[in-house]
Amino acid sequence: MKIKYLGTAAAEGFPAMFCDCENCRKAFKRKGRDIRSRSQAIIDDSLLIDFPCDTYYHCLNNNINLHDIHNCIVTHEHFDHFYLIDLRYFRAGISHPAPDYKFNLYGSSDIGKKMKDLPEGVFKHLNFIEIKPFEPFKVEKYTITPLKAYHGTENPLIYAVSDGEKSILYAHDTDIFREETWEYMKQNKMYFDLVSLDCTEGAHEDLAYHGHMCLGRNVSCRDRMLKENLIDENTIVVLNHFSHNGISANYTDFQPIAAEKGFETSYDGMEIVL
């Protein structure tokens, strides 16, 4: 099982447009892994996670032909994770998919409400499937379990994805998990070979708001997962989804800080094979 991080920034991108903060100046100067596009990932070059406004760029940059992709799971409705406008290109005469091509989009009722704004003609090839938290479903060879996230939309989700041998928890955007999510994972004796945790605010110890995490909250979340036997010392824990507003949030600055705590730091194009 392989996960590839196509984009690893929060909504503004990194560096952010119109910004002259220290983190953005560093990113412009250093380039490389300090440059981050909006958050998206792909599992085994087949299963997309999220459909942000940078999807087109990600496909070109990573040699992904979207016509070869048939399934995408969406975490929540914010534009940096679900960019509705680009789905309009399914209209007849705009693009020309094969007659039997289907792009299956899985998401909460929030996503379904947004989809109603699309013209009718797109649904010849675009198929929306509403999913609910704590109700596993099958896609290709994967069992996918939506779990309730702690974020600023009505029905945000995080996902446990298993191919029967390895399991990944993709936890973006979310704060430390809701109790009902903890309880579901414990009751179902889940175990994860890789956990990807939100670290929007970088090296902060704590935050004055809820809905995202920082390094301090990542430590708390990781430690509870260890206590609940959801992970062990072999589990890879990756921190991802960075905002330029975070402390020491550039890859170059943050990676050694995170490594001291036992975390991997994501960057655009990062691949992990389990």
Secondary structure, DSSP 8 states (H G I E B T S, - for coil): -EEEEEE-B-TTTBTTTT---HHHHHHHHH-GGG-B-B-EEEETTTEEE-B-TTHHHHHHHTT--GGG--EEE---SSTTTB-GGGGGGGSBTTB---TT--EEEEE-HHHHHHHTTS-GGGGGTEEEEE--TT--EEETTEEEEEEE--SSSSS-EEEEEE-SS-EEEEE-S-SS--HHHHHHHHHTT---SEEEEE-TTBT-S--SSSSS--HHHHHHHHHHHHHTTS--TT-EEEEE-B-TTSBT-SHHHHHHHHHHTT-EE--TT-EEE-
